[in-house]
């Protein structure tokens, strides 16, 4: 028999809460009323074991837009003076999907049982990454939880827009690459064998380019599945290696060293760092704690390691600008100079957020330049590969008279 949590008022108007067991919600309401109380809210609770299981698996799939809406609405409710448990109860009841309702209800249950909101959110890492949990923890400790939640919601919205720009910039090059691979495979497996049969009937000596293409076609048709299997296994092994700490750092160093993509990734990390640090400092979080949280927001372990020295420098009493100067790959000299001036004038949070906006615009321009460079390069490569195959197949036809004997 399920349990129902209730909030009710007695005859004197005093508020009370509790849990009753009943077959249906209507039966639970009757039980509460039979105790001489007037129910305000009655909600079915998942069993403790079920809640724990849901927490361990994330409670189902909750979209990032749902998490963003939950965070922003929770901030509004707290700012309006509604208690945390009541706010969570309202949000779980108004959730837009069963998965979101399970997660919000589980968070509410954890809070009612005495856990902090940060600890409750930490049980759903797919919805609430560690950096956001750390911000919530700082907001709870400093007494400005509603402000931090509003800033998290805004941060997530800007992050979504920024990631959307990055994804959109990579879609067209990826489609071109996939199209080129498909066209080459079709040519090698279907069209070239038919030309080869024609050439065999004619006899004679084929041009060297045609022989190479025919041999490549034979290899693709004979060993294509084996090669595909090897590539799939290699991709799986590479993915597992990149999931390790050493492999991830190696992959990140390789990407950062690439001519144009490295700059884009560094700018992306800079925007995230400045925005997170500015948000935290503006919310009143101490600088060292803000640096540790912002370090997690970078999203690149290699660059995060570079910021470690900055945290240690601030702990030793150095200025933030002097500490960040040791990370030239992430922080250009102009950024260091502006941070130094902002520290002296006492407007560090404002300047960091301004830098985030400015470099986001620079990142947008870099992305457009990257796409403008990659697209024609891919088209040239595609035309060269396909053109070589076509020319190689047409060369024997140009010398048809010498082949026919």
SEZA-156491 format. One record per residue (C-alpha): residue number from 1; residue in three letters; z, x, y. Coordinates in nm, 4 decimals, always signed. Example, Ala and Ser with C-alpha at 12.3 -4.5 7.8 and 13.67 -1.06 7.14 Angstrom:
BEGIN
SITE  pos  code         w         u         v
SITE    1   ALA   +0.7800   +1.2300   -0.4500
SITE    2   SER   +0.7140   +1.3670   -0.1060
This chain:
BEGIN
SITE  pos  code         w         u         v
SITE    1   UNK   +0.0000   +0.0000   +0.0000
SITE    2   UNK   -0.1013   +0.1561   +0.3347
SITE    3   UNK   +0.1402   +0.2379   +0.6151
SITE    4   UNK   +0.1010   +0.1029   +0.9685
SITE    5   UNK   +0.2476   +0.2715   +1.2760
SITE    6   UNK   +0.3557   +0.0264   +1.5435
SITE    7   UNK   +0.4656   +0.0251   +1.9055
SITE    8   UNK   +0.6644   -0.2857   +1.9992
SITE    9   UNK   +0.9053   -0.4320   +2.2540
SITE   10   UNK   +1.2292   -0.6120   +2.1678
SITE   11   UNK   +1.3696   -0.9137   +2.3491
SITE   12   UNK   +1.5301   -0.6955   +2.6165
SITE   13   UNK   +1.2011   -0.5202   +2.6860
SITE   14   UNK   +1.3021   -0.1946   +2.5226
SITE   15   UNK   +1.0194   -0.0037   +2.3598
SITE   16   UNK   +1.0437   +0.1117   +1.9982
SITE   17   UNK   +0.8157   +0.2680   +1.7392
SITE   18   UNK   +0.8154   +0.2783   +1.3626
SITE   19   UNK   +0.6175   +0.2486   +1.0413
SITE   20   UNK   +0.5880   -0.0481   +0.8046
SITE   21   UNK   +0.4085   -0.0854   +0.4716
SITE   22   UNK   +0.1764   -0.3851   +0.4327
SITE   23   UNK   -0.1422   -0.4870   +0.2588
SITE   24   UNK   -0.3292   -0.5643   +0.5816
SITE   25   UNK   -0.2880   -0.5095   +0.9529
SITE   26   UNK   -0.2122   -0.8792   +1.0023
SITE   27   UNK   +0.0675   -0.8568   +0.7447
SITE   28   UNK   +0.2044   -0.5508   +0.9264
SITE   29   UNK   +0.2079   -0.7448   +1.2545
SITE   30   UNK   +0.3970   -1.0275   +1.0829
SITE   31   UNK   +0.6559   -0.7810   +0.9551
SITE   32   UNK   +0.7107   -0.6404   +1.3031
SITE   33   UNK   +0.7438   -0.9887   +1.4519
SITE   34   UNK   +0.9853   -1.0899   +1.1759
SITE   35   UNK   +1.2163   -0.8137   +1.3024
SITE   36   UNK   +1.2362   -0.9896   +1.6382
SITE   37   UNK   +0.9958   -0.7524   +1.8161
SITE   38   UNK   +0.6696   -0.8069   +1.9980
SITE   39   UNK   +0.4002   -0.5617   +1.8785
SITE   40   UNK   +0.1908   -0.3813   +2.1384
SITE   41   UNK   -0.0127   -0.1653   +1.9053
SITE   42   UNK   -0.0367   -0.1533   +1.5240
SITE   43   UNK   -0.2573   +0.1111   +1.3587
SITE   44   UNK   -0.3085   +0.2042   +0.9958
SITE   45   UNK   -0.1946   +0.5564   +0.9072
SITE   46   UNK   -0.3547   +0.7801   +0.6470
SITE   47   UNK   -0.1156   +0.9087   +0.3803
SITE   48   UNK   +0.0354   +1.2490   +0.4515
SITE   49   UNK   -0.1600   +1.4162   +0.1714
SITE   50   UNK   -0.4818   +1.2602   +0.2953
SITE   51   UNK   -0.4136   +1.3800   +0.6495
SITE   52   UNK   -0.3538   +1.7300   +0.5282
SITE   53   UNK   -0.6723   +1.7242   +0.3266
SITE   54   UNK   -0.8681   +1.5891   +0.6232
SITE   55   UNK   -0.7255   +1.8600   +0.8451
SITE   56   UNK   -0.8193   +2.1309   +0.5999
SITE   57   UNK   -1.1795   +2.0195   +0.5804
SITE   58   UNK   -1.2130   +1.9270   +0.9462
SITE   59   UNK   -1.1933   +1.5468   +0.8947
SITE   60   UNK   -1.5697   +1.5101   +0.8694
SITE   61   UNK   -1.8417   +1.6011   +1.1148
SITE   62   UNK   -1.7594   +1.5454   +1.4797
SITE   63   UNK   -2.0280   +1.6285   +1.7354
SITE   64   UNK   -1.9635   +1.8588   +2.0286
SITE   65   UNK   -2.0384   +1.5765   +2.2728
SITE   66   UNK   -1.7628   +1.3686   +2.1084
SITE   67   UNK   -1.5176   +1.6563   +2.1414
SITE   68   UNK   -1.6164   +1.7032   +2.5042
SITE   69   UNK   -1.5670   +1.3309   +2.5757
SITE   70   UNK   -1.2317   +1.3345   +2.3937
SITE   71   UNK   -1.1107   +1.6320   +2.5991
SITE   72   UNK   -1.2213   +1.4843   +2.9313
SITE   73   UNK   -1.0770   +1.1372   +2.8598
SITE   74   UNK   -0.7488   +1.2876   +2.7420
SITE   75   UNK   -0.7292   +1.4765   +3.0712
SITE   76   UNK   -0.7890   +1.1549   +3.2671
SITE   77   UNK   -0.5220   +0.9658   +3.0740
SITE   78   UNK   -0.2618   +1.2382   +3.1190
SITE   79   UNK   -0.3447   +1.2648   +3.4883
SITE   80   UNK   -0.2894   +0.8882   +3.5177
SITE   81   UNK   +0.0625   +0.9298   +3.3778
SITE   82   UNK   +0.0016   +0.8041   +3.0235
SITE   83   UNK   +0.2108   +0.9870   +2.7632
SITE   84   UNK   +0.0396   +1.2317   +2.5304
SITE   85   UNK   +0.1065   +1.0349   +2.2120
SITE   86   UNK   -0.0080   +0.7107   +2.3732
SITE   87   UNK   -0.3218   +0.8794   +2.5090
SITE   88   UNK   -0.4086   +1.0161   +2.1666
SITE   89   UNK   -0.3460   +0.6751   +2.0141
SITE   90   UNK   -0.5845   +0.5091   +2.2597
SITE   91   UNK   -0.8534   +0.7710   +2.2057
SITE   92   UNK   -0.8313   +0.7482   +1.8271
SITE   93   UNK   -0.8636   +0.3725   +1.8472
SITE   94   UNK   -1.1677   +0.3951   +2.0757
SITE   95   UNK   -1.3375   +0.6791   +1.8826
SITE   96   UNK   -1.7135   +0.6453   +1.8541
SITE   97   UNK   -1.7334   +0.7404   +1.4844
SITE   98   UNK   -1.5103   +0.7270   +1.1734
SITE   99   UNK   -1.5014   +1.1075   +1.1556
SITE  100   UNK   -1.3843   +1.1348   +1.5158
SITE  101   UNK   -1.1279   +0.8609   +1.4573
SITE  102   UNK   -0.9868   +1.0523   +1.1605
SITE  103   UNK   -0.9573   +1.3721   +1.3597
SITE  104   UNK   -0.8022   +1.2122   +1.6692
SITE  105   UNK   -0.5587   +1.0138   +1.4515
SITE  106   UNK   -0.4589   +1.3274   +1.2623
SITE  107   UNK   -0.3988   +1.5132   +1.5899
SITE  108   UNK   -0.1921   +1.2223   +1.7174
SITE  109   UNK   +0.0141   +1.2136   +1.3978
SITE  110   UNK   +0.0814   +1.5867   +1.4221
SITE  111   UNK   +0.1956   +1.5509   +1.7835
SITE  112   UNK   +0.4197   +1.2528   +1.7036
SITE  113   UNK   +0.5771   +1.4557   +1.4230
SITE  114   UNK   +0.6711   +1.7271   +1.6731
SITE  115   UNK   +0.3766   +1.9697   +1.6735
SITE  116   UNK   +0.2239   +2.0907   +1.9981
SITE  117   UNK   -0.1213   +1.9672   +2.0955
SITE  118   UNK   -0.2574   +2.3220   +2.0587
SITE  119   UNK   -0.1228   +2.3523   +1.7035
SITE  120   UNK   -0.2649   +2.0117   +1.6140
SITE  121   UNK   -0.6083   +2.1040   +1.7518
SITE  122   UNK   -0.5999   +2.4393   +1.5741
SITE  123   UNK   -0.6241   +2.2552   +1.2395
SITE  124   UNK   -0.9793   +2.1523   +1.3337
SITE  125   UNK   -1.1499   +2.4842   +1.4173
SITE  126   UNK   -1.4970   +2.3329   +1.3884
SITE  127   UNK   -1.4165   +2.1018   +1.6812
SITE  128   UNK   -1.1714   +2.3173   +1.8765
SITE  129   UNK   -1.2514   +2.6907   +1.8714
SITE  130   UNK   -0.9652   +2.9400   +1.9131
SITE  131   UNK   -1.0477   +3.0069   +2.2775
SITE  132   UNK   -1.0003   +2.6404   +2.3679
SITE  133   UNK   -0.6828   +2.6169   +2.1610
SITE  134   UNK   -0.5501   +2.9169   +2.3527
SITE  135   UNK   -0.6282   +2.7441   +2.6829
SITE  136   UNK   -0.4473   +2.4282   +2.5714
SITE  137   UNK   -0.1483   +2.6362   +2.4640
SITE  138   UNK   -0.1398   +2.8021   +2.8053
SITE  139   UNK   -0.1648   +2.4628   +2.9753
SITE  140   UNK   +0.1229   +2.3224   +2.7697
SITE  141   UNK   +0.3385   +2.6259   +2.8464
SITE  142   UNK   +0.2592   +2.6148   +3.2195
SITE  143   UNK   +0.2855   +2.2388   +3.2646
SITE  144   UNK   -0.0744   +2.1840   +3.3745
SITE  145   UNK   -0.2230   +2.0484   +3.0526
SITE  146   UNK   -0.4355   +1.7780   +3.2178
SITE  147   UNK   -0.5955   +2.0388   +3.4485
SITE  148   UNK   -0.6757   +2.2726   +3.1612
SITE  149   UNK   -0.8259   +1.9898   +2.9550
SITE  150   UNK   -1.0521   +1.8896   +3.2453
SITE  151   UNK   -1.1653   +2.2502   +3.2837
SITE  152   UNK   -1.2300   +2.2805   +2.9097
SITE  153   UNK   -1.4482   +1.9692   +2.9205
SITE  154   UNK   -1.6469   +2.1067   +3.2149
SITE  155   UNK   -1.6716   +2.4452   +3.0457
SITE  156   UNK   -1.8048   +2.2879   +2.7254
SITE  157   UNK   -2.0619   +2.0875   +2.9209
SITE  158   UNK   -2.1933   +2.3980   +3.0968
SITE  159   UNK   -2.1889   +2.5921   +2.7697
SITE  160   UNK   -2.3954   +2.3194   +2.6044
SITE  161   UNK   -2.6504   +2.3314   +2.8848
SITE  162   UNK   -2.6677   +2.7106   +2.8671
SITE  163   UNK   -2.7104   +2.7128   +2.4892
SITE  164   UNK   -2.9730   +2.4419   +2.5226
SITE  165   UNK   -3.1737   +2.6635   +2.7581
SITE  166   UNK   -3.1453   +2.9571   +2.5194
SITE  167   UNK   -3.2504   +2.7448   +2.2202
SITE  168   UNK   -3.5402   +2.5871   +2.4071
SITE  169   UNK   -3.6626   +2.9325   +2.5088
SITE  170   UNK   -3.6746   +3.0440   +2.1450
SITE  171   UNK   -3.8297   +2.7316   +1.9934
SITE  172   UNK   -4.1916   +2.7949   +2.0928
SITE  173   UNK   -4.2005   +3.1612   +1.9776
SITE  174   UNK   -4.0419   +3.0569   +1.6481
SITE  175   UNK   -4.3013   +2.7819   +1.5993
SITE  176   UNK   -4.5841   +3.0263   +1.6723
SITE  177   UNK   -4.4466   +3.2765   +1.4219
SITE  178   UNK   -4.4093   +3.0106   +1.1534
SITE  179   UNK   -4.7591   +2.8805   +1.2211
SITE  180   UNK   -4.9051   +3.2320   +1.1888
SITE  181   UNK   -4.7314   +3.2877   +0.8546
SITE  182   UNK   -4.8542   +2.9523   +0.7191
SITE  183   UNK   -5.2142   +3.0169   +0.8296
SITE  184   UNK   -5.2188   +3.3634   +0.6700
SITE  185   UNK   -5.0757   +3.2309   +0.3431
SITE  186   UNK   -5.3355   +2.9511   +0.3314
SITE  187   UNK   -5.6176   +3.1980   +0.3970
SITE  188   UNK   -5.4920   +3.4415   +0.1336
SITE  189   UNK   -5.4310   +3.1846   -0.1397
SITE  190   UNK   -5.7115   +2.9286   -0.0934
SITE  191   UNK   -6.0065   +3.0538   +0.1102
SITE  192   UNK   -6.0344   +3.4227   +0.0202
SITE  193   UNK   -6.0492   +3.3577   -0.3595
SITE  194   UNK   -6.3525   +3.1339   -0.3024
SITE  195   UNK   -6.5258   +3.4061   -0.1016
SITE  196   UNK   -6.4365   +3.6572   -0.3725
SITE  197   UNK   -6.6139   +3.4455   -0.6345
SITE  198   UNK   -6.9221   +3.4365   -0.4123
SITE  199   UNK   -6.9132   +3.8138   -0.3637
SITE  200   UNK   -6.8804   +3.8709   -0.7392
SITE  201   UNK   -7.1945   +3.6661   -0.7976
SITE  202   UNK   -7.3872   +3.8718   -0.5412
SITE  203   UNK   -7.2662   +4.2049   -0.6795
SITE  204   UNK   -7.3011   +4.5214   -0.4781
SITE  205   UNK   -7.0485   +4.7245   -0.2910
SITE  206   UNK   -6.8148   +4.5446   -0.0513
SITE  207   UNK   -6.7040   +4.6883   +0.2859
SITE  208   UNK   -6.3672   +4.8673   +0.2782
SITE  209   UNK   -6.2020   +4.6065   +0.5041
SITE  210   UNK   -6.3150   +4.3277   +0.2714
SITE  211   UNK   -6.1807   +4.5159   -0.0315
SITE  212   UNK   -5.8401   +4.5547   +0.1369
SITE  213   UNK   -5.8237   +4.1846   +0.2239
SITE  214   UNK   -5.9312   +4.0799   -0.1286
SITE  215   UNK   -5.6680   +4.3109   -0.2790
SITE  216   UNK   -5.4034   +4.1665   -0.0474
SITE  217   UNK   -5.5076   +3.8168   -0.1507
SITE  218   UNK   -5.4780   +3.9129   -0.5191
SITE  219   UNK   -5.1262   +4.0505   -0.4601
SITE  220   UNK   -5.0181   +3.7351   -0.2748
SITE  221   UNK   -5.1517   +3.5072   -0.5497
SITE  222   UNK   -5.0146   +3.7170   -0.8358
SITE  223   UNK   -4.6805   +3.8289   -0.6975
SITE  224   UNK   -4.6307   +3.5809   -0.4134
SITE  225   UNK   -4.3485   +3.3870   -0.5782
SITE  226   UNK   -4.1727   +3.7065   -0.6825
SITE  227   UNK   -4.2006   +3.8472   -0.3300
SITE  228   UNK   -4.0728   +3.5185   -0.1859
SITE  229   UNK   -3.7777   +3.5307   -0.4258
SITE  230   UNK   -3.6989   +3.8886   -0.3237
SITE  231   UNK   -3.7168   +3.7937   +0.0443
SITE  232   UNK   -3.4836   +3.4974   -0.0107
SITE  233   UNK   -3.2340   +3.7146   -0.1966
SITE  234   UNK   -3.2592   +3.9793   +0.0749
SITE  235   UNK   -3.2011   +3.7135   +0.3425
SITE  236   UNK   -2.8929   +3.5820   +0.1602
SITE  237   UNK   -2.7536   +3.9340   +0.1168
SITE  238   UNK   -2.8252   +4.0148   +0.4816
SITE  239   UNK   -2.6510   +3.6962   +0.5904
SITE  240   UNK   -2.3453   +3.7821   +0.3828
SITE  241   UNK   -2.3430   +4.1320   +0.5252
SITE  242   UNK   -2.3651   +3.9972   +0.8805
SITE  243   UNK   -2.0644   +3.7761   +0.8091
SITE  244   UNK   -1.8529   +4.0865   +0.7513
SITE  245   UNK   -1.6938   +4.2599   +1.0483
SITE  246   UNK   -1.8939   +4.5821   +1.0097
SITE  247   UNK   -2.2202   +4.3975   +0.9461
SITE  248   UNK   -2.1738   +4.1709   +1.2464
SITE  249   UNK   -2.1097   +4.4671   +1.4738
SITE  250   UNK   -2.4173   +4.6457   +1.3381
SITE  251   UNK   -2.6362   +4.3411   +1.3996
SITE  252   UNK   -2.4959   +4.2924   +1.7493
SITE  253   UNK   -2.5553   +4.6575   +1.8408
SITE  254   UNK   -2.9144   +4.6280   +1.7183
SITE  255   UNK   -2.9744   +4.3151   +1.9266
SITE  256   UNK   -2.8088   +4.4612   +2.2361
SITE  257   UNK   -3.0286   +4.7699   +2.2065
SITE  258   UNK   -3.3508   +4.5642   +2.2023
SITE  259   UNK   -3.5443   +4.5929   +2.5319
SITE  260   UNK   -3.5403   +4.2360   +2.6676
SITE  261   UNK   -3.3236   +4.0364   +2.4289
SITE  262   UNK   -3.0336   +4.2781   +2.4799
SITE  263   UNK   -3.0229   +4.2039   +2.8520
SITE  264   UNK   -3.0318   +3.8291   +2.7875
SITE  265   UNK   -2.7420   +3.8495   +2.5398
SITE  266   UNK   -2.5374   +4.0668   +2.7774
SITE  267   UNK   -2.5946   +3.8215   +3.0645
SITE  268   UNK   -2.5003   +3.5307   +2.8403
SITE  269   UNK   -2.1724   +3.7048   +2.7516
SITE  270   UNK   -2.1062   +3.7890   +3.1186
SITE  271   UNK   -2.1524   +3.4261   +3.2241
SITE  272   UNK   -1.9115   +3.3032   +2.9555
SITE  273   UNK   -1.6522   +3.5686   +3.0397
SITE  274   UNK   -1.6585   +3.5103   +3.4170
SITE  275   UNK   -1.6480   +3.1344   +3.3814
SITE  276   UNK   -1.3591   +3.1372   +3.1350
SITE  277   UNK   -1.1579   +3.3981   +3.3279
SITE  278   UNK   -1.2158   +3.2163   +3.6571
SITE  279   UNK   -1.1110   +2.8867   +3.5008
SITE  280   UNK   -0.7901   +3.0303   +3.3585
SITE  281   UNK   -0.6912   +3.2258   +3.6698
SITE  282   UNK   -0.7600   +2.9180   +3.8822
SITE  283   UNK   -0.5338   +2.7146   +3.6518
SITE  284   UNK   -0.2454   +2.9557   +3.7108
SITE  285   UNK   -0.2554   +3.1418   +3.3799
SITE  286   UNK   -0.1345   +3.5054   +3.4175
SITE  287   UNK   -0.4159   +3.7587   +3.4432
SITE  288   UNK   -0.3384   +3.9475   +3.1208
SITE  289   UNK   -0.3169   +3.6257   +2.9187
SITE  290   UNK   -0.6367   +3.5035   +3.0853
SITE  291   UNK   -0.8165   +3.8256   +2.9935
SITE  292   UNK   -0.7157   +3.7928   +2.6298
SITE  293   UNK   -0.8438   +3.4357   +2.6140
SITE  294   UNK   -1.1647   +3.5134   +2.8079
SITE  295   UNK   -1.2284   +3.8038   +2.5710
SITE  296   UNK   -1.2562   +3.5533   +2.2857
SITE  297   UNK   -1.5059   +3.3476   +2.4872
SITE  298   UNK   -1.7628   +3.6287   +2.5023
SITE  299   UNK   -1.8961   +3.5419   +2.1567
SITE  300   UNK   -2.0098   +3.8996   +2.0845
SITE  301   UNK   -1.7687   +4.1207   +1.8940
SITE  302   UNK   -1.9207   +4.4444   +2.0226
SITE  303   UNK   -1.8823   +4.3372   +2.3855
SITE  304   UNK   -1.5386   +4.1909   +2.3126
SITE  305   UNK   -1.4285   +4.5300   +2.1843
SITE  306   UNK   -1.5430   +4.6798   +2.5138
SITE  307   UNK   -1.3151   +4.4404   +2.7047
SITE  308   UNK   -1.0133   +4.5548   +2.5008
SITE  309   UNK   -0.9904   +4.8610   +2.7207
SITE  310   UNK   -0.9873   +4.6418   +3.0306
SITE  311   UNK   -0.6906   +4.4431   +2.8980
SITE  312   UNK   -0.5024   +4.7639   +2.8293
SITE  313   UNK   -0.5895   +4.8950   +3.1754
SITE  314   UNK   -0.4494   +4.5861   +3.3486
SITE  315   UNK   -0.1357   +4.6145   +3.1373
SITE  316   UNK   -0.0938   +4.9720   +3.2651
SITE  317   UNK   -0.1112   +4.8438   +3.6226
SITE  318   UNK   -0.4743   +4.9164   +3.7040
SITE  319   UNK   -0.6793   +4.6719   +3.9045
SITE  320   UNK   -0.9102   +4.4354   +3.7199
SITE  321   UNK   -1.2199   +4.5882   +3.8803
SITE  322   UNK   -1.1183   +4.9410   +3.7786
SITE  323   UNK   -1.0499   +4.8261   +3.4227
SITE  324   UNK   -1.3810   +4.6395   +3.3888
SITE  325   UNK   -1.5742   +4.9410   +3.5211
SITE  326   UNK   -1.5336   +5.1025   +3.1792
SITE  327   UNK   -1.7678   +4.8362   +3.0310
SITE  328   UNK   -2.0989   +4.9087   +3.2117
SITE  329   UNK   -2.3047   +4.7369   +2.9414
SITE  330   UNK   -2.1378   +4.4046   +3.0223
SITE  331   UNK   -2.0353   +4.4442   +3.3872
SITE  332   UNK   -2.2967   +4.5886   +3.6286
SITE  333   UNK   -2.1779   +4.7884   +3.9285
SITE  334   UNK   -2.2450   +4.4955   +4.1630
SITE  335   UNK   -2.0108   +4.2735   +3.9612
SITE  336   UNK   -1.7362   +4.5386   +3.9705
SITE  337   UNK   -1.7697   +4.5680   +4.3491
SITE  338   UNK   -1.7491   +4.1918   +4.4036
SITE  339   UNK   -1.4474   +4.1603   +4.1718
SITE  340   UNK   -1.2741   +4.4413   +4.3630
SITE  341   UNK   -1.3285   +4.2639   +4.6953
SITE  342   UNK   -1.2130   +3.9314   +4.5450
SITE  343   UNK   -0.8907   +4.0939   +4.4214
SITE  344   UNK   -0.8186   +4.2304   +4.7671
SITE  345   UNK   -0.8787   +3.8954   +4.9382
SITE  346   UNK   -0.6898   +3.6894   +4.6789
SITE  347   UNK   -0.9815   +3.4691   +4.5720
SITE  348   UNK   -1.0492   +3.6111   +4.2276
SITE  349   UNK   -1.0913   +3.2724   +4.0571
SITE  350   UNK   -1.3412   +3.1486   +4.3172
SITE  351   UNK   -1.5463   +3.4691   +4.2997
SITE  352   UNK   -1.5525   +3.4722   +3.9190
SITE  353   UNK   -1.6809   +3.1150   +3.9066
SITE  354   UNK   -1.9396   +3.1999   +4.1741
SITE  355   UNK   -2.0519   +3.4989   +3.9684
SITE  356   UNK   -2.0830   +3.2759   +3.6629
SITE  357   UNK   -2.3137   +3.0388   +3.8524
SITE  358   UNK   -2.5182   +3.3239   +4.0033
SITE  359   UNK   -2.5672   +3.5063   +3.6749
SITE  360   UNK   -2.6449   +3.1828   +3.4945
SITE  361   UNK   -2.9390   +3.1451   +3.7314
SITE  362   UNK   -3.0325   +3.5081   +3.6600
SITE  363   UNK   -3.0074   +3.4356   +3.2877
SITE  364   UNK   -3.2379   +3.1379   +3.3309
SITE  365   UNK   -3.4957   +3.3618   +3.4999
SITE  366   UNK   -3.4576   +3.6240   +3.2261
SITE  367   UNK   -3.5146   +3.3598   +2.9604
SITE  368   UNK   -3.8299   +3.2381   +3.1319
SITE  369   UNK   -3.9539   +3.5984   +3.1591
SITE  370   UNK   -3.8733   +3.6592   +2.7919
SITE  371   UNK   -4.0671   +3.3509   +2.6850
SITE  372   UNK   -4.3551   +3.4362   +2.9201
SITE  373   UNK   -4.3764   +3.7805   +2.7565
SITE  374   UNK   -4.3236   +3.6813   +2.3939
SITE  375   UNK   -4.5667   +3.3867   +2.3869
SITE  376   UNK   -4.8863   +3.5797   +2.4736
SITE  377   UNK   -4.7736   +3.8715   +2.2548
SITE  378   UNK   -4.7386   +3.6387   +1.9566
SITE  379   UNK   -5.0734   +3.4761   +2.0343
SITE  380   UNK   -5.2387   +3.8193   +2.0453
SITE  381   UNK   -5.0791   +3.9179   +1.7138
SITE  382   UNK   -5.1832   +3.5863   +1.5573
SITE  383   UNK   -5.5405   +3.6244   +1.6825
SITE  384   UNK   -5.5555   +3.9853   +1.5616
SITE  385   UNK   -5.4290   +3.9066   +1.2111
SITE  386   UNK   -5.6411   +3.5972   +1.1572
SITE  387   UNK   -5.9426   +3.7537   +1.3281
SITE  388   UNK   -5.9212   +4.0604   +1.1034
SITE  389   UNK   -5.9175   +3.8402   +0.7934
SITE  390   UNK   -6.2138   +3.6343   +0.9155
SITE  391   UNK   -6.4185   +3.9404   +1.0112
SITE  392   UNK   -6.3381   +4.1047   +0.6783
SITE  393   UNK   -6.4740   +3.8022   +0.4940
SITE  394   UNK   -6.7855   +3.7748   +0.7095
SITE  395   UNK   -6.8898   +4.1422   +0.6877
SITE  396   UNK   -7.0501   +4.1054   +0.3399
SITE  397   UNK   -7.2464   +3.8059   +0.4633
SITE  398   UNK   -7.3935   +4.0182   +0.7445
SITE  399   UNK   -7.5172   +4.2615   +0.4776
SITE  400   UNK   -7.6188   +3.9867   +0.2347
SITE  401   UNK   -7.9705   +4.1299   +0.1812
SITE  402   UNK   -7.8314   +4.4565   +0.0477
SITE  403   UNK   -7.5875   +4.2766   -0.1832
SITE  404   UNK   -7.8409   +4.0482   -0.3509
SITE  405   UNK   -8.0101   +4.2484   -0.6328
